[in-house]
Amino acid sequence: MVERALLEVAELRVEYGRRTVVRDVSFDIARGRCLGIIGESGAGKSQIFLALLGLLPANARVSGRARLGVSSLLGGGTTALRGRRIAMIFQDPATALTPHLTIGQQIAEPLIEHRGMSARDAAKEAARLLEQVRMTDVPRRLRQYPHELSGGMRQRAMIAGALAGDPELLVADEPTTALDVSVQAQILVLLRQLMTERNLTLAVVTHDMGVIAALADDVAVMRDGVVVEKGAVREVLSAPRHDYTRSLLAATPRIDAARVTRTSVDSSGTPPLVVRHVGVRHEIRAGLFRRASLTAVDDVSFEVGAGEAVGIVGESGCGKSSLVRALLRLGPATAGEIVWLGTNVSALEPRSLRPLRAGVQIVFQDPLASLDPSMTVADIVAEPLRALGPRMSVAERAGRVSQLLAKVGLGAEYANRGARELSGGQCQRVAIARAMILEPKLLVCDEAVSALDVSIQAQVLELLAEFKRAGTAIVFVSHNLAVVRRLCERVLVMYLGRIVEAGPVDDVFAAPRHPYTRLLLDSVPRLTPDAARGQLAAAVVSGETPSAMERPSGCEFRTRCPAALPACAERRPEAEAAGKSREVACWRWRDLAT
């Protein structure tokens, strides 16, 4: 006799007025298996499980059939099951956790409510659950508030809270999107382990094909509220049948892709950007009367040539944002020199910087936040021309704006729209058009594609590559190593404010010399399920990046390094040549290279 699926969903529809966001969706999840639901923004992925959990707003109309075992999930029966038989972990634990309750109180609450435990027993069980999700220093974590934990720790705490009701089905909605790649690897491995240890059934909602490969047994691909393809994950990823699935896979950057043809770099003239021994220190309050100094960037040097893209990668807290602010003179550099287009700008007054800013532009991570909602697209793109550009007539300026909008793939019909009328990808195209309208020699992209769906991301990367081929130098800051591999010629790997490895991107990614670089690369899920799971399990390293206020002695990475020796605690390694055009700061790089 075939065992009935734990979750059965048939002809599910979710409607808001005349708009249908989920259209006749059907799927099953067998007990002990993981179903991944993948699609781009607006596909309706999250709406499915919010409907099943009874968490949609009052104006939503839900129809169809859904059963968890023998219990109906639609028609008001979900409340009694929520938290006890079905639980959900959300994308951003910082907003999902209650800020004024300790972690221990938040985990104990469902234990008391759903399992009838006393406060004392609930406290003991909360500690056991934190141990089960591999939380370190459990007694301390129970007393802490969410803001005192790192992103990875908050996600573990939320998983522990979801497990408190001992659910049969756990729904994970974009569980790793806000996490660094190494912490993502830890959470993905943890979820697979929990499935085995607790016979847990899992549904994961994501836009990331790598997460699907690492976690799911089966997959459903959604587009515009419809499931366009579903099946075993190995079959769908290796031989997709639907054009949309094929396009998603083709647009997904791969860390293990074949080498691409790189842009030739013009090294004959003055590099658009030269950075020499730059440091950034922040004075922060360390008590009621004391102040302390925090080193965010420490002795960083590099150059970017015309027509070259240099990627800067590293986890949160590694100093990328502080370095970008210093490079653009948006924040202070407390040491070193920054040279734009042959001019040392390190000590220039803001008034003296103004004529140079036309040649140096930036594209920010969140395009909507960087665009004025009260202005039209045409006015947004034209603004740098009015502020910093050459004198020209209204007609000439309008013609230049139309030309740039066409170049970034936006037709004339977009010129009079507001930023809030555009999608995320369209907003980012407007931001790029605004940055490029002055034809800068240097473009800084700070996580410029991280918020975009993969199909839009691929289009924006091709647009940046086109500008690069025309001679623009690009500094590309990203936590996504596969994206860096697709766009950049060289890569700088940062850890706690220092560059620990640098070199040609193909060489560094093919044969990393520093253990931290290897950790980052191994933490990126491959798109082959067997390879993804084996590689992620091997990549998991305990701990997260230490605070810059509590730097370890000697080599800063030694507290997380699987190859660390006692000598690594005594002296900090300086960068040294490690092959053609490569540098690495590690005492053991020669051992690791063999």
For each residue, the residues with C-beta under 8 A, 3 or more apart:
1:
2:
3: 30 31
4: 8 69
5: 8 28 29 30 31
6: 29 30 31 68 69 168 169 201
7: 28 29 66 67 68 169 201 203
8: 4 5 28 65 66 67
9: 12 25 26 27 28 48 52 64 65 66
10: 26 64 65 66
11: 24 25 26 63 64 65
12: 9 22 24 25 26 48 51 62 63 64 65 66
13: 20 22 23 24 25 61 62 63 64
14: 20 21 22 44 47 48 51 56 60 61 62 225
15: 18 19 20 21 60 61 62 63
16: 19 21 59 60 61
17: 59
18: 15
19: 15 16
20: 13 14 15 23 225
21: 14 15 16 42 44 47 225
22: 12 13 14 25 44 47 48 51 225
23: 13 20 44 224 225 226
24: 11 12 13 64 226
25: 9 11 12 13 22 44 48 64 222 225 226 227
26: 9 10 11 12 227
27: 9 35 220 227 230
28: 5 7 8 9
29: 5 6 7 33 34 35 169 201 203 218
30: 3 5 6 33 201
31: 3 5 6 168 199 201
32: 195 199 200 201
33: 29 30 201 202 217 218
34: 29 191 195 201 202 203 204 215 216 217 218
35: 27 29 202 203 204 216 217 218 219 220
36: 203 204 205 206 211 212 215 216 218 219 220 233
37: 45 48 203 204 205 206 219 220 222
38: 45 206 207 208 209 212 219 220 221 222 248
39: 43 44 45 207 221 222 223
40: 43 207 223 248 453 454 455 456
41: 207 423 424 453
42: 21 224
43: 39 40 222 223 224 225
44: 14 21 22 23 25 39 47 48 222 224 225
45: 37 38 39 48 205 206 222
46: 49 50 173 174 205
47: 14 21 22 44 50 51 56
48: 9 12 14 22 25 37 44 45 51 52 205
49: 46 52 53 88 171 173 203 205
50: 46 47 53 55 56
51: 12 14 22 47 48 54 55 56 60 62 66 74
52: 9 48 49 66 73 74 78 86 171
53: 49 50 73 78 82 86 88 171
54: 51 73 76 78 79 82
55: 50 51
56: 14 47 50 51 60 62
57: 60
58:
59: 16 17
60: 14 15 16 51 56 57
61: 13 14 15 16
62: 12 13 14 15 51 56 74
63: 11 12 13 15 74
64: 9 10 11 12 13 24 25 74
65: 8 9 10 11 12 72 74
66: 7 8 9 10 12 51 52 72 73 74
67: 7 8 70 71 72 73
68: 6 7 71 73 81 85 86 168 169
69: 4 6 85 168
70: 67
71: 67 68 77 81 85
72: 65 66 67 75 77
73: 52 53 54 66 67 68 77 78 81 86
74: 51 52 62 63 64 65 66 77 78
75: 72
76: 54 79
77: 71 72 73 74 80 81
78: 52 53 54 73 74 81 82 86
79: 54 76 82
80: 77 84
81: 68 71 73 77 78 84 85 86
82: 53 54 78 79 86 87
83: 86 87 110 113 114 164 165 167
84: 80 81 114 165 166 167
85: 68 69 71 81 165 167 168 169
86: 52 53 68 73 78 81 82 83 167 168 169 170 171
87: 82 83 162 163 165 167 169 170 171
88: 49 53 162 170 171 172 173
89: 93 96 155 158 159 162 170 171 172 173 175
90: 93 95 96 158 173 174
91: 173 174 175 177 178
92: 95 96 178
93: 89 90 96 97 146 151 154 155 157 158 178
94: 97 146 147 151 154 178
95: 90 92
96: 89 90 92 93 158
97: 93 94 101 103 106 146 154 157 158 161
98: 101 106 146
99: 145 146 147
100: 145
101: 97 98 105 106 109 145
102: 105 106 142 143 144 145
103: 97 106 107 126 130 141 142 143 144 145 146 149 157
104: 107 108 123 126 127 141 142 143
105: 101 102 108 109
106: 97 98 101 102 103 109 157 161
107: 103 104 110 111 122 125 126 129 130 142 157 160 161 164
108: 104 105 111 112 117 119 122 123 125 126 164
109: 101 105 106 112 113 164
110: 83 107 113 114 115 161 164 165
111: 107 108 114 115 117 121 122 125 126 164 165
112: 108 109 115 116 117 118 119 122
113: 83 109 110
114: 83 84 110 111 164 165 166
115: 110 111 112 164 165 166
116: 112
117: 108 111 112 121 122 125
118: 112 121 122
119: 108 112 122 123
120: 123 124
121: 111 117 118 124 125
122: 107 108 111 112 117 118 119 125 126
123: 104 108 119 120 126 127 142
124: 120 121 127 128
125: 107 108 111 117 121 122 128 129 164
126: 103 104 107 108 111 122 123 129 130 142 160 164
127: 104 123 124 130 131 138 139 142
128: 124 125 131 132
129: 107 125 126 132 133 160 161 163 164
130: 103 107 126 127 133 135 138 141 142 156 157 160
131: 127 128 134 135 138
132: 128 129 160 163 194 197
133: 129 130 156 157 159 160 163 190 194
134: 131 156 186 190
135: 130 131 138 141 153 156 157 160
136: 141 542 543
137: 140 141
138: 127 130 131 135 141 142
139: 127 142 143
140: 137 143 144
141: 103 104 130 135 136 137 138 144 149 153 157
142: 102 103 104 107 123 126 127 130 138 139
143: 102 103 104 139 140
144: 102 103 140 141 148 149
145: 99 100 101 102 103 148
146: 93 94 97 98 99 103 149 154 157
147: 94 99
148: 144 145
149: 103 141 144 146 153 154 157
150: 153 154 183 544
151: 93 94 154 155 178 179 180 183 316
152: 155 156 179 180 183 186 187 544
153: 135 141 149 150 156 157 544
154: 93 94 97 146 149 150 151 157 158
155: 89 93 151 152 158 159 175 176 179 183 187
156: 130 133 134 135 152 153 159 160 187 190
157: 93 97 103 106 107 130 133 135 141 146 149 153 154 160 161
158: 89 90 93 96 97 154 155 161 162
159: 89 133 155 156 162 163 187 190 191 194
160: 107 126 129 130 132 133 135 156 157 163 164
161: 97 106 107 110 129 157 158 164
162: 87 88 89 158 159 165 167 170
163: 87 129 132 133 159 160 166 167 170 194 198
164: 83 107 108 109 110 111 114 115 125 126 129 160 161
165: 83 84 85 87 110 111 114 115 162
166: 84 114 115 163
167: 83 84 85 86 87 162 163 170 200
168: 6 31 68 69 85 86 200 201
169: 6 7 29 68 85 86 87 200 201 202 203
170: 86 87 88 89 162 163 167 194 200 201 202 203
171: 49 52 53 86 87 88 89 202 203 204 205
172: 88 89 175 191 202 203 204 205
173: 46 49 88 89 90 91 205
174: 46 90 91 177 178 205 206 207
175: 89 91 155 172 187 191 204 206
176: 155 179 183 184 187 188 206 208 211
177: 91 174 206 207 208
178: 91 92 93 94 151 174
179: 151 152 155 176 183 184 187
180: 151 152 183 184 315 316 479 544 545
181: 184 185 315 479 480 481 520 523 524
182: 185 186 315 519 520 523 539 541 544
183: 150 151 152 155 176 179 180 186 187 315 544
184: 176 179 180 181 187 188 211 523 525
185: 181 182 188 189 522 523 525 536 539 540
186: 134 152 182 183 189 190 540
187: 152 155 156 159 175 176 179 183 184 190 191
188: 176 184 185 191 192 211 214 215 525 536
189: 185 186 192 193 536 537 540
190: 133 134 156 159 186 187 193 194
191: 34 159 172 175 187 188 194 195 202 204 215
192: 188 189 195 196 214 215 533
193: 189 190 196 197
194: 132 133 159 163 170 190 191 197 198 200
195: 32 34 191 192 198 199 200 201 202
196: 192 193 199
197: 132 193 194 200
198: 163 194 195
199: 31 32 195 196
200: 32 167 168 169 170 194 195 197
201: 6 7 29 30 31 32 33 34 168 169 170 195
202: 33 34 35 169 170 171 172 191 195 215
203: 7 29 34 35 36 37 49 169 170 171 172
204: 34 35 36 37 171 172 175 191 211 212 215 216
205: 36 37 45 46 48 49 171 172 173 174
206: 36 37 38 45 174 175 176 177 211 212
207: 38 39 40 41 174 177 453 454
208: 38 176 177 211 212 525
209: 38 212 213 237 248 249 252 454 527
210: 213 214 252 524 525 526 527 532
211: 36 176 184 188 204 206 208 214 215 216 525
212: 36 38 204 206 208 209 215 216 219 233 237
213: 209 210 216 233 237 525 526 527 528 529 532
214: 188 192 210 211 525 529 532 533 536
215: 34 36 188 191 192 202 204 211 212
216: 34 35 36 204 211 212 213 219 233 529
217: 33 34 35 232 233
218: 29 33 34 35 36 230 231 232 233
219: 35 36 37 38 212 216 230 231 232 233 236 237
220: 27 35 36 37 38 227 229 230
221: 38 39 227 228 229 230 236 242 244 245 248
222: 25 37 38 39 43 44 45 225 226 227 228
223: 39 40 43 226 228 244
224: 23 42 43 44
225: 14 20 21 22 23 25 43 44 222
226: 23 24 25 222 223
227: 25 26 27 220 221 222 230
228: 221 222 223 242 244 245
229: 220 221 236 240 241 242 244 245
230: 27 218 219 220 221 227 236
231: 218 219 235 236
232: 217 218 219 235 236
233: 36 212 213 216 217 218 219 236 237 529
234: 237 238 529
235: 231 232 238 239
236: 219 221 229 230 231 232 233 239 240 241 245
237: 209 212 213 219 233 234 240 249 527 528 529
238: 234 235 528
239: 235 236
240: 229 236 237 245 246 249
241: 229 236 245
242: 221 228 229 245 246
243: 246 247
244: 221 223 228 229 247 248
245: 221 228 229 236 240 241 242 248 249
246: 240 242 243 249 250
247: 243 244 250 251 455
248: 38 40 209 221 244 245 251 252 454 455
249: 209 237 240 245 246 252 527
250: 246 247 458
251: 247 248 454 455 457 458
252: 209 210 248 249 454 482 527
253: 257 454 457 458 461 480 482 483 485 486
254: 257 482 526 527
255: 481 482 485 509 521 524 526
256: 526
257: 253 254 260 482 485 486
258:
259: 506
260: 257 486
261:
262: 489 506
263: 307 308 309 465 468 469 489
264: 307
265: 305 306 307 308 489
266: 269 305 306 307 471
267: 305
268:
269: 266 306
270: 341 342
271: 274 303 304 305 306 339 473
272: 304 305 306 340 341 359 360 441 442 473
273: 303 304 327 338 339 340 442 473 475
274: 271 303 337 338 339
275: 278 300 301 302 303 327 336 337 338 339
276: 301 336 337 338 339
277: 299 300 301 335 336 337
278: 275 297 299 300 301 323 326 327 333 335 336 337 338
279: 295 297 298 299 300 333 334 335 336
280: 295 296 297 319 322 323 325 326 331 332 333 334 335 497
281: 293 294 295 296 334 335
282: 293 294 296 322
283: 291 292 293 294
284: 291 292 293 294 549
285: 290 291 292
286: 290 291 292 549
287: 290
288:
289:
290: 285 286 287
291: 283 284 285 286
292: 283 284 285 286 549
293: 281 282 283 284
294: 281 282 283 284 548 549
295: 279 280 281 298 497 548 551
296: 280 281 282 319 322 323 497 548
297: 278 279 280 300 319 322 323 326 333 497
298: 279 295 319 496 497 498
299: 277 278 279 335 336 498
300: 275 277 278 279 297 323 336 494 497 498 499
301: 275 276 277 278 336 499
302: 275 310 492 499 502
303: 271 273 274 275
304: 271 272 273 308 310 442 473 474 475
305: 265 266 267 271 272 308 473
306: 265 266 269 271 272 441 471 472 473
307: 263 264 265 266 468 469 470 471 472 473
308: 263 265 304 305 468 473 474 489 490
309: 263 464 468 473 474 475 476 487 488 489 490
310: 302 304 474 475 476 488 489 490 491 492
311: 476 477 478 484 487 488 490 491 492 505
312: 320 323 324 475 476 477 478 491 492 494
313: 320 478 479 481 484 491 492 493 494 520
314: 318 319 320 479 493 494 495 520
315: 180 181 182 183 318 479 495 520 544 545
316: 151 180 479 545
317: 496 545 547 548
318: 314 315 494 495 496 497 545
319: 280 296 297 298 314 322 323 494 496 497 498 548
320: 312 313 314 323 324 446 477 494
321: 324 325 446 477
322: 280 282 296 297 319 325 326 331 497
323: 278 280 296 297 300 312 319 320 326 327 494
324: 312 320 321 327 328 330 362 444 446 475 477
325: 280 321 322 328 330 331
326: 278 280 297 322 323 329 330 331 332 333 338
327: 273 275 278 323 324 338 444 475
328: 324 325 360 362 444
329: 326 338 345 348 350 353
330: 324 325 326
331: 280 322 325 326
332: 280 326
333: 278 279 280 297 326 336 338 346
334: 279 280 281
335: 277 278 279 280 281 299
336: 275 276 277 278 279 299 300 301 333 346
337: 274 275 276 277 278 344 346
338: 273 274 275 276 278 326 327 329 333 344 345 346
339: 271 273 274 275 276 342 343 344 345
340: 272 273 343 345 356 359 360 442
341: 270 272 356 359 360 441 442
342: 270 339
343: 339 340 348 356
344: 337 338 339 347 348
345: 329 338 339 340 348 353 356
346: 333 336 337 338
347: 344
348: 329 343 344 345 352 353 356
349: 352 353
350: 329 353 354
351: 354
352: 348 349 355 356
353: 329 345 348 349 350 356 357
354: 350 351 357 388
355: 352 358 388
356: 340 341 343 345 348 352 353 359 360
357: 353 354 360 361 388
358: 355 384 388 389 438 440
359: 272 340 341 356 438 440 441 442
360: 272 328 340 341 356 357 440 441 442 444
361: 357 384 435 436 438 440 442 443 444
362: 324 328 435 443 444 445 446
363: 367 428 431 432 435 443 444 445 446 448
364: 367 369 370 431 446 447 448
365: 446 447 448 450 451
366: 369 370 451
367: 363 364 370 371 419 424 427 428 430 431 451
368: 371 419 420 424 427
369: 364 366
370: 364 366 367 431
371: 367 368 375 380 419 427 430 431
372: 375 380 419
373: 418 419 420
374: 418
375: 371 372 379 380 383 418 419
376: 379 380 415 416 417 418
377: 380 381 405 410 414 415 416 417 418 419 422 430
378: 381 382 398 401 405 415 416
379: 375 376 382 383
380: 371 372 375 376 377 383 419 430 434
381: 377 378 401 404 405 430 433 434 437
382: 378 379 385 386 397 398 400 401 437
383: 375 379 380 386 387 434
384: 358 361 387 388 389 434 435 437 438
385: 382 388 389 392 397 400 401 437 438
386: 382 383 389 397
387: 383 384
388: 354 355 357 358 384 385 438
389: 358 384 385 386 392 437 438
390:
391:
392: 385 389 396 397 400
393: 396 397
394: 397 398
395: 398 399
396: 392 393 399 400
397: 382 385 386 392 393 394 400 401
398: 378 382 394 395 401 402
399: 395 396 402 403
400: 382 385 392 396 397 403 404 437
401: 378 381 382 385 397 398 404 405 415 433 437
402: 398 399 405 406 412 415
403: 399 400 406 407
404: 381 400 401 407 408 433 436 437
405: 377 378 381 401 402 408 410 411 412 414 415 430 433
406: 402 403 409 410 411 412
407: 403 404 433 436 463
408: 404 405 429 430 432 433 436 463
409: 406 429 459 463
410: 377 405 406 414 426 429 430 433
411: 405 406 414
412: 402 405 406 415
413: 417
414: 377 405 410 411 417 422 426 430
415: 376 377 378 401 402 405 412
416: 376 377 378
417: 376 377 413 414 421 422
418: 373 374 375 376 377 421 422
419: 367 368 371 372 373 375 377 380 422 427 430
420: 368 373
421: 417 418
422: 377 414 417 418 419 426 427 430
423: 41 426 427 456
424: 41 367 368 427 428 451 452 453 456
425: 428 429 452 453 456 459 460
426: 410 414 422 423 429 430
427: 367 368 371 419 422 423 424 430 431
428: 363 367 424 425 431 432 448 449 451 452 456 460
429: 408 409 410 425 426 432 433 460 463
430: 367 371 377 380 381 405 408 410 414 419 422 426 427 433 434
431: 363 364 367 370 371 427 428 434 435 448
432: 363 408 428 429 435 436 448 460 463 464
433: 381 401 404 405 407 408 410 429 430 436 437
434: 380 381 383 384 430 431 437
435: 361 362 363 384 431 432 440 443
436: 361 404 407 408 432 433 439 440 443 467 472
437: 381 382 384 385 389 400 401 404 433 434
438: 358 359 361 384 385 388 389
439: 436
440: 358 359 360 361 435 436 443 472
441: 272 306 341 359 360 471 472 473
442: 272 273 304 340 341 359 360 361 472 473 474 475
443: 361 362 363 435 436 440 464 467 472 473 474 475
444: 324 327 328 360 361 362 363 474 475 477
445: 362 363 448 449 464 474 475 476 477 478
446: 320 321 324 362 363 364 365 477
447: 364 365 450 451 477 478 479
448: 363 364 365 428 431 432 445 460 464 476 478
449: 428 445 452 457 460 461 478 480 483
450: 365 447 478 479 480
451: 365 366 367 424 428 447
452: 424 425 428 449 456 457 460
453: 40 41 207 424 425 456 457
454: 40 207 209 248 251 252 253 457 458
455: 40 247 248 251 458 459
456: 40 423 424 425 428 452 453 459 460
457: 251 253 449 452 453 454 460 461 483
458: 250 251 253 454 455 461 462
459: 409 425 455 456 462 463
460: 425 428 429 432 448 449 452 456 457 463 464
461: 253 449 457 458 464 465 483 486 487
462: 458 459 465 466
463: 407 408 409 429 432 459 460 466 467
464: 309 432 443 445 448 460 461 467 468 474 476 487
465: 263 461 462 468 469 487
466: 462 463 469 470
467: 436 443 463 464 470 472 474
468: 263 307 308 309 464 465 471 472 473 474 487
469: 263 307 465 466
470: 307 466 467
471: 266 306 307 441 468
472: 306 307 436 440 441 442 443 467 468
473: 271 272 273 304 305 306 307 308 309 441 442 443 468
474: 304 308 309 310 442 443 444 445 464 467 468 487 488
475: 273 304 309 310 312 324 327 442 443 444 445
476: 309 310 311 312 445 448 464 484 487 488
477: 311 312 320 321 324 444 445 446 447
478: 311 312 313 445 447 448 449 450 481 483 484
479: 180 181 313 314 315 316 447 450
480: 181 253 449 450 483 484
481: 181 255 313 478 484 485 509 520 521 524
482: 252 253 254 255 257 485 486 524
483: 253 449 457 461 478 480 486 487
484: 311 313 476 478 480 481 487 488 491 505
485: 253 255 257 481 482 488 505 506 509
486: 253 257 260 461 482 483
487: 309 311 461 464 465 468 474 476 483 484
488: 309 310 311 474 476 484 485 491 505
489: 262 263 265 308 309 310 504 505
490: 308 309 310 311 502 503 504 505 581
491: 310 311 312 313 484 488 502 503 504 505 508 509
492: 302 310 311 312 313 499 501 502
493: 313 314 499 500 501 502 508 514 516 517 520
494: 300 312 313 314 318 319 320 323 497 498 499 500
495: 314 315 318 498 500 516 545 556 557
496: 298 317 318 319 545 546 548 551 556 557
497: 280 295 296 297 298 300 318 319 322 494 548
498: 298 299 300 319 494 495 556 585
499: 300 301 302 492 493 494 502 575 583 585
500: 493 494 495 514 516 517 557 575 584 585 586
501: 492 493 508 512 513 514 516 517 578 582 583 584 585 586
502: 302 490 491 492 493 499 508 575 582 583 584
503: 490 491 507 508 578 579 581 582 583
504: 489 490 491 507 508 581 582
505: 311 484 485 488 489 490 491 508 509
506: 259 262 485 509 510
507: 503 504 510 511 579 580 581 582
508: 491 493 501 502 503 504 505 511 512 513 517 582
509: 255 481 485 491 505 506 512 521
510: 506 507
511: 507 508 593
512: 501 508 509 517 518 521
513: 501 508 517 578 579 582 584 586 589 592 593
514: 493 500 501 517 518 557 584 585 586 589 592
515: 518 519 557 561 562 563 586 588 592
516: 493 495 500 501 519 520 557 560 561
517: 493 500 501 508 512 513 514 520 521
518: 512 514 515 521 522 592
519: 182 515 516 522 523 539 541 560
520: 181 182 313 314 315 481 493 516 517 523 524
521: 255 481 509 512 517 518 524
522: 185 518 519 535 536 538 539
523: 181 182 184 185 519 520 536 539
524: 181 210 255 481 482 520 521
525: 184 185 188 208 210 211 213 214 532 535 536
526: 210 213 254 255 256 531 532 535
527: 209 210 213 237 249 252 254 532
528: 213 237 238 531 532
529: 213 214 216 233 234 237 532 533
530: 533 534
531: 526 528 534 535
532: 210 213 214 525 526 527 528 529 535 536
533: 192 214 529 530 536 537
534: 530 531 537 538
535: 522 525 526 531 532 538 539
536: 185 188 189 214 522 523 525 532 533 539 540
537: 189 533 534 540
538: 522 534 535
539: 182 185 519 522 523 535 536
540: 185 186 189 536 537
541: 182 519 560 561 562
542: 136 560
543: 136 546 559 560
544: 150 152 153 180 182 183 315
545: 180 315 316 317 318 495 496
546: 496 543 550 551 552 556 559
547: 317 550
548: 294 295 296 317 319 496 497 551
549: 284 286 292 294
550: 546 547
551: 295 496 546 548 556
552: 546 555 556 558 559 569
553: 569 570
554: 558 567 568 569 570 571 572
555: 552 558 561 564 568 569 572 573 585 586 587
556: 495 496 498 546 551 552 559 572
557: 495 496 500 514 515 516 560 561 564
558: 552 554 555 561 564 568 569
559: 543 546 552 556 564
560: 516 519 541 542 543 557
561: 515 516 541 555 557 558 564 568
562: 515 541
563: 515 588 591 592
564: 555 557 558 559 561 568 569
565: 568 587 588
566: 569 570
567: 554 570 571 587
568: 554 555 558 561 564 565 587 588
569: 552 553 554 555 558 564 566
570: 553 554 566 567
571: 554 567
572: 554 555 556 585
573: 555 576 585 586 587
574: 585
575: 499 500 502 583 584 585
576: 573 583 584 585
577: 582 583
578: 501 503 513 582 583 584 589 593
579: 503 507 513 582
580: 507
581: 490 503 504 507
582: 501 502 503 504 507 508 513 577 578 579
583: 499 501 502 503 575 576 577 578
584: 500 501 502 513 514 575 576 578 589
585: 498 499 500 501 514 555 572 573 574 575 576
586: 500 501 513 514 515 555 573 589 592
587: 555 565 567 568 573
588: 515 563 565 568 591 592
589: 513 514 578 584 586 592 593
590: 593 594
591: 563 588 594
592: 513 514 515 518 563 586 588 589
593: 511 513 578 589 590
594: 590 591
